[in-house]
Amino acid sequence: MAISVGWYDGAQTILIWRFGESWTWDEYYAALEQTNQVLRRCSQPVALIVDTREARSFPRGLLTHAANGIETRQEGIWLAVVVIGHPVLRAIYDHFLPIAERLLPRQGLKMTHADDVESALRLIETRLACEV
């Protein structure tokens, strides 16, 4: 699968999506369904890291499909951190996020981005410490 879904940690508090070089919307929706199935079995909210650094391109309709994924997600993700390696894509994400926050009912989901997985983990740890 061009998008892998799995637990980052043994405590099962952080899910990670890893995008391959190329992927399709069918694979995206399969990953979303796999995530939703995992979340239905979780007794606690989890963080999600979406690692897009290996992706060389994105299929057409990125904003539409991303918004659909946010709207149809299963409850249980309290923070999503998108790992974006390319500066232009980070700028697009920064532009898209405020629009998404106004248009999409996300029921408490917080979203942000990081340059790498290690930075994403630090963001999760920091936000978790602030919540306690």
N, C-alpha and C positions, 0 to 999 in steps of 0.2 A: 504494500500500500504506500502511496506517495505521501500520505499523512499518517504518522503513527501516533497512537494515543496510549498513554500509560502513566503509572504513578512515578513521580520523581523521587519520592521518599518512602521508606518502609512504614512510616506511621500513617501513610495514606491521607496526607493533608494537602498535598500539592499534586495536581494533575499536570501533565505536560503534553502538548501537541508539538510534533516536530514535522515541519513541512520539508519534503524533498525538493529536488531541483525543479521538477515539473509535476503538476497535479491538476485534477479536474474538479468541477463542482460536484460531481457525483461522489468523488472521494471526500470532499469537504462535508457533504451531508451525511455520508457514512460515518465519518469521525464524530460529527455532532450527535448522531444517534447512539454511537458507542459511548460517548461521554454521558449522554442523558441516561442510558441504562446503568452506568456506573453510579451516577448521582442518585438514582432511585434507591440504590442499596446503601447509600451512605447515611450515617446517623449524625454527621456533623458537616457544616459548611466547609468547602475546600477552596483553595486558591488555584488558579489556572495560569500556566505559562504557555504562551503561543509563540513558538520559536520559528520565525520565518526567514532566518538568515541564509539558509541553503536554497531557498526558492529563487530561481533565476528570472521567473516571470510570473505573472498572475493572469488567470483567465479573465475574459471580458466580464463586465458587470460586477466588479469587486465591491463597490459600495452597496449595491442592491443586495447582493448575497450576504455580505457581512451584516448588514442591518437585519436581514431575515434570520440569520443565525442568532443574533442577540434577542430578537423578539420571541423565537421559538425554543430558546434554551430551557432546560430543566432548572428548577430552583435548586440552590445549593452551592453556587459559586459566589463567594463574597468579594473576590478581587480577581480581575483578569489582567495579566501583564503581557503585552505583546512585545516580543524581542525583535527589533528591527535593526538590521545592520547598515542599511543604505540611508544616507542623510536626506535624500529627496523623499524617500518613503516615510521617514520620520516626520518631515514637514507636512506631507499629505495627511498623515495620521493626526498630527496636531490640529490641522484644519478641520478634519472630519469629526473629531471627538466632541467639540462643543455642539455641533449640529446634531449629532446622534443623541447627546444628552437631552436636548430640547425635544426631539421628535420621537424618541423611543422610550416606552415605559419599561425601565429595566429593573424595577422593584428592588432597589438597593445594591445592584451590581456596580462596583467601582472599577474603572478601567484606567490604565496608564501604559507607558511603554518604557523599555530599557534597551541598552545597547547590546547586552549579552545576558546569558542565563545567570551568571554570578550576580550581576546588578539586579536582575529580577528577584533573585532570592533575598538580597538585602532589602529591597523595597517591601517584599512580603513580610520579612521579619520586623521591619520598622513599623509598618502599619499594624501588624498583629500586636506588637508591644504597646502601641497607642490605644488599641481597642480595649486592652485589659485594664 
